[in-house]
């Protein structure tokens, strides 16, 4: 099944990676990707607080890098090798927000296409 919104996000991310290449800080990619979203008219929010519930108590401290169109969680990394915990973190954001789709984008890869992980619940 084709997902137009995640394809738009991936297209914007590929453009950022094409121009900046690997090796920069995550914060640089976040800033550039959000600028690219603005240029493309993609609505988004940065550093969105997420509450985790434990035995009825809300615990704050987690943040989603980017939330696109109130539908897609976008988690950014800039690492040579993506650890398993990054995937677990992205899945926990989906569960906490009750959203269905997420993208984990690792700008540390030589080719961004090799650093894209899609999640769907």
Backbone as XML, in Angstrom:
<?xml version="1.0"?>
<chain id="A" units="angstrom">
  <residue number="1" name="UNK">
    <atom name="N" x="0.841" y="-1.175" z="0.000"/>
    <atom name="CA" x="0.000" y="0.000" z="0.000"/>
    <atom name="C" x="0.896" y="1.251" z="0.000"/>
  </residue>
  <residue number="2" name="UNK">
    <atom name="N" x="0.583" y="2.178" z="-0.819"/>
    <atom name="CA" x="1.354" y="3.409" z="-0.957"/>
    <atom name="C" x="0.947" y="4.417" z="0.110"/>
  </residue>
  <residue number="3" name="UNK">
    <atom name="N" x="1.940" y="5.042" z="0.721"/>
    <atom name="CA" x="1.692" y="6.036" z="1.758"/>
    <atom name="C" x="2.283" y="7.365" z="1.285"/>
  </residue>
  <residue number="4" name="UNK">
    <atom name="N" x="1.421" y="8.226" z="0.753"/>
    <atom name="CA" x="1.867" y="9.491" z="0.172"/>
    <atom name="C" x="2.605" y="10.383" z="1.165"/>
  </residue>
  <residue number="5" name="UNK">
    <atom name="N" x="2.102" y="10.467" z="2.393"/>
    <atom name="CA" x="2.713" y="11.361" z="3.367"/>
    <atom name="C" x="4.136" y="10.926" z="3.723"/>
  </residue>
  <residue number="6" name="UNK">
    <atom name="N" x="4.332" y="9.635" z="3.990"/>
    <atom name="CA" x="5.687" y="9.188" z="4.322"/>
    <atom name="C" x="6.609" y="9.310" z="3.105"/>
  </residue>
  <residue number="7" name="UNK">
    <atom name="N" x="6.073" y="9.158" z="1.911"/>
    <atom name="CA" x="6.887" y="9.347" z="0.705"/>
    <atom name="C" x="7.338" y="10.802" z="0.579"/>
  </residue>
  <residue number="8" name="UNK">
    <atom name="N" x="6.468" y="11.743" z="0.938"/>
    <atom name="CA" x="6.842" y="13.164" z="0.921"/>
    <atom name="C" x="7.947" y="13.444" z="1.940"/>
  </residue>
  <residue number="9" name="UNK">
    <atom name="N" x="7.819" y="12.860" z="3.123"/>
    <atom name="CA" x="8.833" y="13.037" z="4.164"/>
    <atom name="C" x="10.166" y="12.465" z="3.698"/>
  </residue>
  <residue number="10" name="UNK">
    <atom name="N" x="10.144" y="11.273" z="3.145"/>
    <atom name="CA" x="11.366" y="10.635" z="2.658"/>
    <atom name="C" x="11.991" y="11.451" z="1.530"/>
  </residue>
  <residue number="11" name="UNK">
    <atom name="N" x="11.167" y="11.969" z="0.633"/>
    <atom name="CA" x="11.685" y="12.810" z="-0.456"/>
    <atom name="C" x="12.396" y="14.046" z="0.073"/>
  </residue>
  <residue number="12" name="UNK">
    <atom name="N" x="11.811" y="14.681" z="1.076"/>
    <atom name="CA" x="12.436" y="15.860" z="1.688"/>
    <atom name="C" x="13.741" y="15.479" z="2.380"/>
  </residue>
  <residue number="13" name="UNK">
    <atom name="N" x="13.746" y="14.346" z="3.076"/>
    <atom name="CA" x="14.948" y="13.888" z="3.776"/>
    <atom name="C" x="16.068" y="13.555" z="2.789"/>
  </residue>
  <residue number="14" name="UNK">
    <atom name="N" x="15.727" y="12.935" z="1.685"/>
    <atom name="CA" x="16.727" y="12.610" z="0.667"/>
    <atom name="C" x="17.344" y="13.893" z="0.104"/>
  </residue>
  <residue number="15" name="UNK">
    <atom name="N" x="16.533" y="14.916" z="-0.092"/>
    <atom name="CA" x="17.048" y="16.193" z="-0.584"/>
    <atom name="C" x="18.025" y="16.807" z="0.418"/>
  </residue>
  <residue number="16" name="UNK">
    <atom name="N" x="17.683" y="16.779" z="1.695"/>
    <atom name="CA" x="18.579" y="17.301" z="2.735"/>
    <atom name="C" x="19.894" y="16.520" z="2.730"/>
  </residue>
  <residue number="17" name="UNK">
    <atom name="N" x="19.805" y="15.208" z="2.691"/>
    <atom name="CA" x="21.014" y="14.373" z="2.716"/>
    <atom name="C" x="21.849" y="14.578" z="1.456"/>
  </residue>
  <residue number="18" name="UNK">
    <atom name="N" x="21.182" y="14.746" z="0.332"/>
    <atom name="CA" x="21.890" y="14.965" z="-0.941"/>
    <atom name="C" x="22.731" y="16.236" z="-0.879"/>
  </residue>
  <residue number="19" name="UNK">
    <atom name="N" x="22.179" y="17.276" z="-0.258"/>
    <atom name="CA" x="22.887" y="18.553" z="-0.200"/>
    <atom name="C" x="23.900" y="18.638" z="0.942"/>
  </residue>
  <residue number="20" name="UNK">
    <atom name="N" x="23.602" y="18.030" z="2.079"/>
    <atom name="CA" x="24.487" y="18.137" z="3.241"/>
    <atom name="C" x="25.430" y="16.950" z="3.414"/>
  </residue>
  <residue number="21" name="UNK">
    <atom name="N" x="25.016" y="15.775" z="2.932"/>
    <atom name="CA" x="25.825" y="14.577" z="3.102"/>
    <atom name="C" x="25.798" y="14.077" z="4.540"/>
  </residue>
  <residue number="22" name="UNK">
    <atom name="N" x="26.485" y="12.981" z="4.836"/>
    <atom name="CA" x="26.521" y="12.429" z="6.189"/>
    <atom name="C" x="27.552" y="13.155" z="7.058"/>
  </residue>
  <residue number="23" name="UNK">
    <atom name="N" x="27.475" y="12.910" z="8.363"/>
    <atom name="CA" x="28.536" y="13.355" z="9.259"/>
    <atom name="C" x="28.262" y="14.586" z="10.096"/>
  </residue>
  <residue number="24" name="UNK">
    <atom name="N" x="27.095" y="15.183" z="9.965"/>
    <atom name="CA" x="26.764" y="16.363" z="10.765"/>
    <atom name="C" x="25.974" y="15.958" z="12.007"/>
  </residue>
  <residue number="25" name="UNK">
    <atom name="N" x="25.746" y="16.906" z="12.890"/>
    <atom name="CA" x="24.947" y="16.660" z="14.093"/>
    <atom name="C" x="23.471" y="16.477" z="13.736"/>
  </residue>
  <residue number="26" name="UNK">
    <atom name="N" x="22.777" y="15.688" z="14.553"/>
    <atom name="CA" x="21.333" y="15.492" z="14.348"/>
    <atom name="C" x="20.595" y="16.814" z="14.301"/>
  </residue>
  <residue number="27" name="UNK">
    <atom name="N" x="20.983" y="17.752" z="15.162"/>
    <atom name="CA" x="20.294" y="19.048" z="15.225"/>
    <atom name="C" x="20.383" y="19.807" z="13.904"/>
  </residue>
  <residue number="28" name="UNK">
    <atom name="N" x="21.475" y="19.647" z="13.176"/>
    <atom name="CA" x="21.631" y="20.296" z="11.866"/>
    <atom name="C" x="20.640" y="19.693" z="10.878"/>
  </residue>
  <residue number="29" name="UNK">
    <atom name="N" x="20.549" y="18.364" z="10.869"/>
    <atom name="CA" x="19.606" y="17.702" z="9.965"/>
    <atom name="C" x="18.165" y="18.049" z="10.324"/>
  </residue>
  <residue number="30" name="UNK">
    <atom name="N" x="17.875" y="18.141" z="11.611"/>
    <atom name="CA" x="16.521" y="18.501" z="12.040"/>
    <atom name="C" x="16.150" y="19.889" z="11.524"/>
  </residue>
  <residue number="31" name="UNK">
    <atom name="N" x="17.047" y="20.835" z="11.707"/>
    <atom name="CA" x="16.807" y="22.204" z="11.242"/>
    <atom name="C" x="16.621" y="22.247" z="9.725"/>
  </residue>
  <residue number="32" name="UNK">
    <atom name="N" x="17.506" y="21.576" z="9.005"/>
    <atom name="CA" x="17.440" y="21.555" z="7.543"/>
    <atom name="C" x="16.173" y="20.853" z="7.052"/>
  </residue>
  <residue number="33" name="UNK">
    <atom name="N" x="15.824" y="19.721" z="7.682"/>
    <atom name="CA" x="14.633" y="18.986" z="7.260"/>
    <atom name="C" x="13.372" y="19.809" z="7.508"/>
  </residue>
  <residue number="34" name="UNK">
    <atom name="N" x="13.309" y="20.484" z="8.629"/>
    <atom name="CA" x="12.140" y="21.328" z="8.903"/>
    <atom name="C" x="12.054" y="22.485" z="7.914"/>
  </residue>
  <residue number="35" name="UNK">
    <atom name="N" x="13.196" y="23.035" z="7.525"/>
    <atom name="CA" x="13.200" y="24.082" z="6.498"/>
    <atom name="C" x="12.689" y="23.515" z="5.174"/>
  </residue>
  <residue number="36" name="UNK">
    <atom name="N" x="13.139" y="22.312" z="4.839"/>
    <atom name="CA" x="12.677" y="21.663" z="3.606"/>
    <atom name="C" x="11.172" y="21.401" z="3.668"/>
  </residue>
  <residue number="37" name="UNK">
    <atom name="N" x="10.684" y="20.977" z="4.840"/>
    <atom name="CA" x="9.232" y="20.792" z="4.995"/>
    <atom name="C" x="8.507" y="22.104" z="4.749"/>
  </residue>
  <residue number="38" name="UNK">
    <atom name="N" x="9.014" y="23.205" z="5.294"/>
    <atom name="CA" x="8.392" y="24.514" z="5.074"/>
    <atom name="C" x="8.355" y="24.857" z="3.591"/>
  </residue>
  <residue number="39" name="UNK">
    <atom name="N" x="9.460" y="24.614" z="2.893"/>
    <atom name="CA" x="9.526" y="24.896" z="1.457"/>
    <atom name="C" x="8.512" y="24.067" z="0.664"/>
  </residue>
  <residue number="40" name="UNK">
    <atom name="N" x="8.242" y="22.869" z="1.151"/>
    <atom name="CA" x="7.327" y="21.961" z="0.447"/>
    <atom name="C" x="5.898" y="22.023" z="0.979"/>
  </residue>
  <residue number="41" name="UNK">
    <atom name="N" x="5.646" y="22.866" z="1.972"/>
    <atom name="CA" x="4.296" y="22.999" z="2.523"/>
    <atom name="C" x="3.854" y="21.804" z="3.348"/>
  </residue>
  <residue number="42" name="UNK">
    <atom name="N" x="4.793" y="21.145" z="4.004"/>
    <atom name="CA" x="4.485" y="19.988" z="4.851"/>
    <atom name="C" x="4.393" y="20.474" z="6.292"/>
  </residue>
  <residue number="43" name="UNK">
    <atom name="N" x="3.214" y="20.372" z="6.884"/>
    <atom name="CA" x="2.990" y="20.839" z="8.249"/>
    <atom name="C" x="3.683" y="19.903" z="9.240"/>
  </residue>
  <residue number="44" name="UNK">
    <atom name="N" x="4.354" y="20.498" z="10.229"/>
    <atom name="CA" x="5.112" y="19.694" z="11.189"/>
    <atom name="C" x="5.326" y="20.464" z="12.486"/>
  </residue>
  <residue number="45" name="UNK">
    <atom name="N" x="5.658" y="19.726" z="13.533"/>
    <atom name="CA" x="6.027" y="20.291" z="14.827"/>
    <atom name="C" x="7.329" y="19.633" z="15.256"/>
  </residue>
  <residue number="46" name="UNK">
    <atom name="N" x="8.191" y="20.444" z="15.894"/>
    <atom name="CA" x="9.490" y="19.947" z="16.355"/>
    <atom name="C" x="9.484" y="19.720" z="17.852"/>
  </residue>
  <residue number="47" name="UNK">
    <atom name="N" x="10.275" y="18.733" z="18.275"/>
    <atom name="CA" x="10.502" y="18.453" z="19.690"/>
    <atom name="C" x="9.188" y="18.390" z="20.482"/>
  </residue>
  <residue number="48" name="UNK">
    <atom name="N" x="8.334" y="17.478" z="20.064"/>
    <atom name="CA" x="7.004" y="17.311" z="20.658"/>
    <atom name="C" x="7.108" y="16.441" z="21.910"/>
  </residue>
  <residue number="49" name="UNK">
    <atom name="N" x="6.633" y="16.990" z="23.034"/>
    <atom name="CA" x="6.642" y="16.240" z="24.293"/>
    <atom name="C" x="5.714" y="15.036" z="24.215"/>
  </residue>
  <residue number="50" name="UNK">
    <atom name="N" x="6.181" y="13.937" z="24.768"/>
    <atom name="CA" x="5.396" y="12.703" z="24.822"/>
    <atom name="C" x="5.365" y="12.234" z="26.271"/>
  </residue>
  <residue number="51" name="UNK">
    <atom name="N" x="4.174" y="11.930" z="26.751"/>
    <atom name="CA" x="4.048" y="11.406" z="28.104"/>
    <atom name="C" x="4.000" y="9.884" z="28.057"/>
  </residue>
  <residue number="52" name="UNK">
    <atom name="N" x="4.751" y="9.287" z="28.936"/>
    <atom name="CA" x="4.737" y="7.836" z="29.114"/>
    <atom name="C" x="3.967" y="7.582" z="30.411"/>
  </residue>
  <residue number="53" name="UNK">
    <atom name="N" x="3.051" y="6.639" z="30.378"/>
    <atom name="CA" x="2.254" y="6.354" z="31.571"/>
    <atom name="C" x="2.762" y="5.093" z="32.247"/>
  </residue>
  <residue number="54" name="UNK">
    <atom name="N" x="2.942" y="5.218" z="33.553"/>
    <atom name="CA" x="3.364" y="4.096" z="34.375"/>
    <atom name="C" x="2.440" y="4.016" z="35.576"/>
  </residue>
  <residue number="55" name="UNK">
    <atom name="N" x="1.660" y="2.928" z="35.632"/>
    <atom name="CA" x="0.722" y="2.700" z="36.730"/>
    <atom name="C" x="-0.107" y="3.941" z="37.030"/>
  </residue>
  <residue number="56" name="UNK">
    <atom name="N" x="-0.652" y="4.503" z="35.959"/>
    <atom name="CA" x="-1.549" y="5.646" z="36.099"/>
    <atom name="C" x="-0.873" y="6.993" z="36.253"/>
  </residue>
  <residue number="57" name="UNK">
    <atom name="N" x="0.425" y="7.024" z="36.268"/>
    <atom name="CA" x="1.150" y="8.290" z="36.429"/>
    <atom name="C" x="1.829" y="8.675" z="35.111"/>
  </residue>
  <residue number="58" name="UNK">
    <atom name="N" x="1.631" y="9.943" z="34.716"/>
    <atom name="CA" x="2.277" y="10.458" z="33.513"/>
    <atom name="C" x="3.712" y="10.847" z="33.843"/>
  </residue>
  <residue number="59" name="UNK">
    <atom name="N" x="4.637" y="10.330" z="33.042"/>
    <atom name="CA" x="6.048" y="10.648" z="33.216"/>
    <atom name="C" x="6.501" y="11.410" z="31.975"/>
  </residue>
  <residue number="60" name="UNK">
    <atom name="N" x="7.023" y="12.608" z="32.199"/>
    <atom name="CA" x="7.479" y="13.439" z="31.086"/>
    <atom name="C" x="8.970" y="13.261" z="30.876"/>
  </residue>
  <residue number="61" name="UNK">
    <atom name="N" x="9.443" y="13.754" z="29.762"/>
    <atom name="CA" x="10.881" y="13.718" z="29.503"/>
    <atom name="C" x="11.235" y="13.187" z="28.124"/>
  </residue>
  <residue number="62" name="UNK">
    <atom name="N" x="10.302" y="12.540" z="27.460"/>
    <atom name="CA" x="10.547" y="12.040" z="26.109"/>
    <atom name="C" x="10.070" y="13.080" z="25.098"/>
  </residue>
  <residue number="63" name="UNK">
    <atom name="N" x="10.781" y="13.164" z="23.979"/>
    <atom name="CA" x="10.386" y="14.094" z="22.918"/>
    <atom name="C" x="10.567" y="13.444" z="21.553"/>
  </residue>
  <residue number="64" name="UNK">
    <atom name="N" x="9.567" y="13.649" z="20.723"/>
    <atom name="CA" x="9.641" y="13.228" z="19.325"/>
    <atom name="C" x="10.401" y="14.315" z="18.579"/>
  </residue>
  <residue number="65" name="UNK">
    <atom name="N" x="11.343" y="13.929" z="17.739"/>
    <atom name="CA" x="12.099" y="14.926" z="16.978"/>
    <atom name="C" x="11.159" y="15.776" z="16.129"/>
  </residue>
  <residue number="66" name="UNK">
    <atom name="N" x="10.358" y="15.116" z="15.289"/>
    <atom name="CA" x="9.426" y="15.832" z="14.419"/>
    <atom name="C" x="8.131" y="15.032" z="14.312"/>
  </residue>
  <residue number="67" name="UNK">
    <atom name="N" x="7.009" y="15.718" z="14.404"/>
    <atom name="CA" x="5.697" y="15.121" z="14.168"/>
    <atom name="C" x="5.132" y="15.774" z="12.916"/>
  </residue>
  <residue number="68" name="UNK">
    <atom name="N" x="4.875" y="14.978" z="11.889"/>
    <atom name="CA" x="4.422" y="15.490" z="10.599"/>
    <atom name="C" x="2.914" y="15.302" z="10.467"/>
  </residue>
  <residue number="69" name="UNK">
    <atom name="N" x="2.238" y="16.424" z="10.197"/>
    <atom name="CA" x="0.790" y="16.429" z="9.938"/>
    <atom name="C" x="-0.006" y="15.744" z="11.047"/>
  </residue>
  <residue number="70" name="UNK">
    <atom name="N" x="0.502" y="15.739" z="12.270"/>
    <atom name="CA" x="-0.139" y="15.067" z="13.410"/>
    <atom name="C" x="-0.390" y="13.587" z="13.146"/>
  </residue>
  <residue number="71" name="UNK">
    <atom name="N" x="0.380" y="12.997" z="12.230"/>
    <atom name="CA" x="0.164" y="11.609" z="11.833"/>
    <atom name="C" x="1.408" y="10.735" z="11.867"/>
  </residue>
  <residue number="72" name="UNK">
    <atom name="N" x="2.566" y="11.310" z="11.529"/>
    <atom name="CA" x="3.775" y="10.506" z="11.352"/>
    <atom name="C" x="4.874" y="10.987" z="12.301"/>
  </residue>
  <residue number="73" name="UNK">
    <atom name="N" x="5.366" y="10.061" z="13.118"/>
    <atom name="CA" x="6.501" y="10.328" z="13.986"/>
    <atom name="C" x="7.766" y="10.201" z="13.148"/>
  </residue>
  <residue number="74" name="UNK">
    <atom name="N" x="8.639" y="11.212" z="13.235"/>
    <atom name="CA" x="9.917" y="11.166" z="12.518"/>
    <atom name="C" x="11.030" y="11.300" z="13.546"/>
  </residue>
  <residue number="75" name="UNK">
    <atom name="N" x="11.816" y="10.246" z="13.662"/>
    <atom name="CA" x="12.941" y="10.220" z="14.595"/>
    <atom name="C" x="14.223" y="10.299" z="13.765"/>
  </residue>
  <residue number="76" name="UNK">
    <atom name="N" x="15.107" y="11.220" z="14.140"/>
    <atom name="CA" x="16.336" y="11.436" z="13.388"/>
    <atom name="C" x="17.545" y="10.918" z="14.152"/>
  </residue>
  <residue number="77" name="UNK">
    <atom name="N" x="18.468" y="10.345" z="13.415"/>
    <atom name="CA" x="19.752" y="9.910" z="13.958"/>
    <atom name="C" x="20.833" y="10.305" z="12.961"/>
  </residue>
  <residue number="78" name="UNK">
    <atom name="N" x="22.074" y="10.380" z="13.443"/>
    <atom name="CA" x="23.220" y="10.633" z="12.585"/>
    <atom name="C" x="24.377" y="9.778" z="13.095"/>
  </residue>
  <residue number="79" name="UNK">
    <atom name="N" x="24.263" y="8.485" z="12.826"/>
    <atom name="CA" x="25.203" y="7.503" z="13.370"/>
    <atom name="C" x="25.746" y="6.607" z="12.260"/>
  </residue>
  <residue number="80" name="UNK">
    <atom name="N" x="26.971" y="6.129" z="12.440"/>
    <atom name="CA" x="27.559" y="5.202" z="11.470"/>
    <atom name="C" x="26.776" y="3.886" z="11.444"/>
  </residue>
  <residue number="81" name="UNK">
    <atom name="N" x="26.354" y="3.420" z="12.630"/>
    <atom name="CA" x="25.577" y="2.185" z="12.732"/>
    <atom name="C" x="24.409" y="2.438" z="13.680"/>
  </residue>
  <residue number="82" name="UNK">
    <atom name="N" x="23.233" y="2.101" z="13.254"/>
    <atom name="CA" x="22.025" y="2.342" z="14.044"/>
    <atom name="C" x="21.862" y="1.250" z="15.099"/>
  </residue>
  <residue number="83" name="UNK">
    <atom name="N" x="21.838" y="1.620" z="16.380"/>
    <atom name="CA" x="21.649" y="0.604" z="17.423"/>
    <atom name="C" x="20.189" y="0.148" z="17.501"/>
  </residue>
  <residue number="84" name="UNK">
    <atom name="N" x="19.985" y="-1.052" z="18.012"/>
    <atom name="CA" x="18.634" y="-1.603" z="18.167"/>
    <atom name="C" x="17.760" y="-0.693" z="19.031"/>
  </residue>
  <residue number="85" name="UNK">
    <atom name="N" x="18.360" y="-0.018" z="20.007"/>
    <atom name="CA" x="17.586" y="0.826" z="20.919"/>
    <atom name="C" x="16.897" y="1.966" z="20.165"/>
  </residue>
  <residue number="86" name="UNK">
    <atom name="N" x="17.458" y="2.411" z="19.053"/>
    <atom name="CA" x="16.827" y="3.478" z="18.268"/>
    <atom name="C" x="15.496" y="3.000" z="17.701"/>
  </residue>
  <residue number="87" name="UNK">
    <atom name="N" x="15.438" y="1.750" z="17.277"/>
    <atom name="CA" x="14.195" y="1.194" z="16.751"/>
    <atom name="C" x="13.179" y="1.011" z="17.874"/>
  </residue>
  <residue number="88" name="UNK">
    <atom name="N" x="13.648" y="0.538" z="19.028"/>
    <atom name="CA" x="12.763" y="0.371" z="20.184"/>
    <atom name="C" x="12.207" y="1.721" z="20.629"/>
  </residue>
  <residue number="89" name="UNK">
    <atom name="N" x="13.031" y="2.744" z="20.617"/>
    <atom name="CA" x="12.602" y="4.092" z="20.992"/>
    <atom name="C" x="11.497" y="4.581" z="20.056"/>
  </residue>
  <residue number="90" name="UNK">
    <atom name="N" x="11.681" y="4.388" z="18.766"/>
    <atom name="CA" x="10.691" y="4.822" z="17.783"/>
    <atom name="C" x="9.368" y="4.088" z="17.994"/>
  </residue>
  <residue number="91" name="UNK">
    <atom name="N" x="9.434" y="2.789" z="18.226"/>
    <atom name="CA" x="8.216" y="2.022" z="18.500"/>
    <atom name="C" x="7.522" y="2.499" z="19.775"/>
  </residue>
  <residue number="92" name="UNK">
    <atom name="N" x="8.302" y="2.844" z="20.794"/>
    <atom name="CA" x="7.694" y="3.326" z="22.046"/>
    <atom name="C" x="6.980" y="4.656" z="21.823"/>
  </residue>
  <residue number="93" name="UNK">
    <atom name="N" x="7.499" y="5.497" z="20.937"/>
    <atom name="CA" x="6.815" y="6.750" z="20.609"/>
    <atom name="C" x="5.475" y="6.481" z="19.940"/>
  </residue>
  <residue number="94" name="UNK">
    <atom name="N" x="5.443" y="5.497" z="19.056"/>
    <atom name="CA" x="4.171" y="5.147" z="18.406"/>
    <atom name="C" x="3.156" y="4.680" z="19.434"/>
  </residue>
  <residue number="95" name="UNK">
    <atom name="N" x="3.579" y="3.810" z="20.318"/>
    <atom name="CA" x="2.670" y="3.296" z="21.341"/>
    <atom name="C" x="2.183" y="4.413" z="22.256"/>
  </residue>
  <residue number="96" name="UNK">
    <atom name="N" x="3.077" y="5.299" z="22.679"/>
    <atom name="CA" x="2.712" y="6.379" z="23.602"/>
    <atom name="C" x="1.753" y="7.382" z="22.961"/>
  </residue>
  <residue number="97" name="UNK">
    <atom name="N" x="1.935" y="7.645" z="21.663"/>
    <atom name="CA" x="1.090" y="8.632" z="20.981"/>
    <atom name="C" x="-0.167" y="8.012" z="20.382"/>
  </residue>
  <residue number="98" name="UNK">
    <atom name="N" x="-0.203" y="6.677" z="20.322"/>
    <atom name="CA" x="-1.296" y="5.949" z="19.685"/>
    <atom name="C" x="-1.404" y="6.260" z="18.184"/>
  </residue>
  <residue number="99" name="UNK">
    <atom name="N" x="-0.284" y="6.685" z="17.608"/>
    <atom name="CA" x="-0.230" y="6.905" z="16.163"/>
    <atom name="C" x="0.139" y="5.590" z="15.482"/>
  </residue>
  <residue number="100" name="UNK">
    <atom name="N" x="-0.007" y="5.554" z="14.180"/>
    <atom name="CA" x="0.162" y="4.300" z="13.444"/>
    <atom name="C" x="1.442" y="4.219" z="12.620"/>
  </residue>
  <residue number="101" name="UNK">
    <atom name="N" x="2.071" y="5.381" z="12.305"/>
    <atom name="CA" x="3.216" y="5.363" z="11.387"/>
    <atom name="C" x="4.383" y="6.158" z="11.949"/>
  </residue>
  <residue number="102" name="UNK">
    <atom name="N" x="5.591" y="5.656" z="11.654"/>
    <atom name="CA" x="6.805" y="6.360" z="12.047"/>
    <atom name="C" x="7.901" y="6.089" z="11.028"/>
  </residue>
  <residue number="103" name="UNK">
    <atom name="N" x="8.821" y="7.037" z="10.963"/>
    <atom name="CA" x="10.024" y="6.881" z="10.156"/>
    <atom name="C" x="11.226" y="7.139" z="11.048"/>
  </residue>
  <residue number="104" name="UNK">
    <atom name="N" x="12.207" y="6.271" z="10.946"/>
    <atom name="CA" x="13.485" y="6.460" z="11.608"/>
    <atom name="C" x="14.484" y="6.742" z="10.491"/>
  </residue>
  <residue number="105" name="UNK">
    <atom name="N" x="15.045" y="7.953" z="10.492"/>
    <atom name="CA" x="15.939" y="8.384" z="9.423"/>
    <atom name="C" x="17.346" y="8.546" z="9.975"/>
  </residue>
  <residue number="106" name="UNK">
    <atom name="N" x="18.278" y="7.753" z="9.460"/>
    <atom name="CA" x="19.666" y="7.832" z="9.909"/>
    <atom name="C" x="20.506" y="8.555" z="8.854"/>
  </residue>
  <residue number="107" name="UNK">
    <atom name="N" x="20.779" y="9.829" z="9.126"/>
    <atom name="CA" x="21.555" y="10.648" z="8.203"/>
    <atom name="C" x="23.044" y="10.304" z="8.223"/>
  </residue>
  <residue number="108" name="UNK">
    <atom name="N" x="23.451" y="9.375" z="9.069"/>
    <atom name="CA" x="24.844" y="8.959" z="9.133"/>
    <atom name="C" x="25.249" y="8.003" z="8.020"/>
  </residue>
  <residue number="109" name="UNK">
    <atom name="N" x="24.291" y="7.485" z="7.298"/>
    <atom name="CA" x="24.577" y="6.554" z="6.194"/>
    <atom name="C" x="25.127" y="7.310" z="4.981"/>
  </residue>
  <residue number="110" name="UNK">
    <atom name="N" x="25.950" y="6.628" z="4.183"/>
    <atom name="CA" x="26.467" y="7.241" z="2.953"/>
    <atom name="C" x="25.332" y="7.528" z="1.979"/>
  </residue>
  <residue number="111" name="UNK">
    <atom name="N" x="24.387" y="6.599" z="1.906"/>
    <atom name="CA" x="23.179" y="6.791" z="1.093"/>
    <atom name="C" x="21.999" y="6.744" z="2.054"/>
  </residue>
  <residue number="112" name="UNK">
    <atom name="N" x="21.217" y="7.805" z="2.100"/>
    <atom name="CA" x="20.120" y="7.872" z="3.069"/>
    <atom name="C" x="19.148" y="6.712" z="2.899"/>
  </residue>
  <residue number="113" name="UNK">
    <atom name="N" x="18.947" y="6.268" z="1.681"/>
    <atom name="CA" x="18.009" y="5.178" z="1.427"/>
    <atom name="C" x="18.350" y="3.953" z="2.273"/>
  </residue>
  <residue number="114" name="UNK">
    <atom name="N" x="19.634" y="3.778" z="2.607"/>
    <atom name="CA" x="20.058" y="2.659" z="3.447"/>
    <atom name="C" x="19.777" y="2.925" z="4.932"/>
  </residue>
  <residue number="115" name="UNK">
    <atom name="N" x="19.438" y="4.160" z="5.275"/>
    <atom name="CA" x="19.204" y="4.534" z="6.670"/>
    <atom name="C" x="17.746" y="4.830" z="6.985"/>
  </residue>
  <residue number="116" name="UNK">
    <atom name="N" x="16.836" y="4.376" z="6.134"/>
    <atom name="CA" x="15.410" y="4.632" z="6.353"/>
    <atom name="C" x="14.743" y="3.375" z="6.884"/>
  </residue>
  <residue number="117" name="UNK">
    <atom name="N" x="14.073" y="3.517" z="8.018"/>
    <atom name="CA" x="13.285" y="2.423" z="8.585"/>
    <atom name="C" x="11.853" y="2.912" z="8.723"/>
  </residue>
  <residue number="118" name="UNK">
    <atom name="N" x="10.916" y="2.130" z="8.210"/>
    <atom name="CA" x="9.489" y="2.451" z="8.316"/>
    <atom name="C" x="8.871" y="1.592" z="9.412"/>
  </residue>
  <residue number="119" name="UNK">
    <atom name="N" x="7.965" y="2.201" z="10.189"/>
    <atom name="CA" x="7.250" y="1.489" z="11.231"/>
    <atom name="C" x="5.759" y="1.711" z="11.026"/>
  </residue>
  <residue number="120" name="UNK">
    <atom name="N" x="4.993" y="0.661" z="11.228"/>
    <atom name="CA" x="3.547" y="0.765" z="11.105"/>
    <atom name="C" x="2.893" y="-0.177" z="12.117"/>
  </residue>
  <residue number="121" name="UNK">
    <atom name="N" x="1.956" y="0.358" z="12.880"/>
    <atom name="CA" x="1.235" y="-0.463" z="13.864"/>
    <atom name="C" x="-0.170" y="-0.745" z="13.372"/>
  </residue>
</chain>
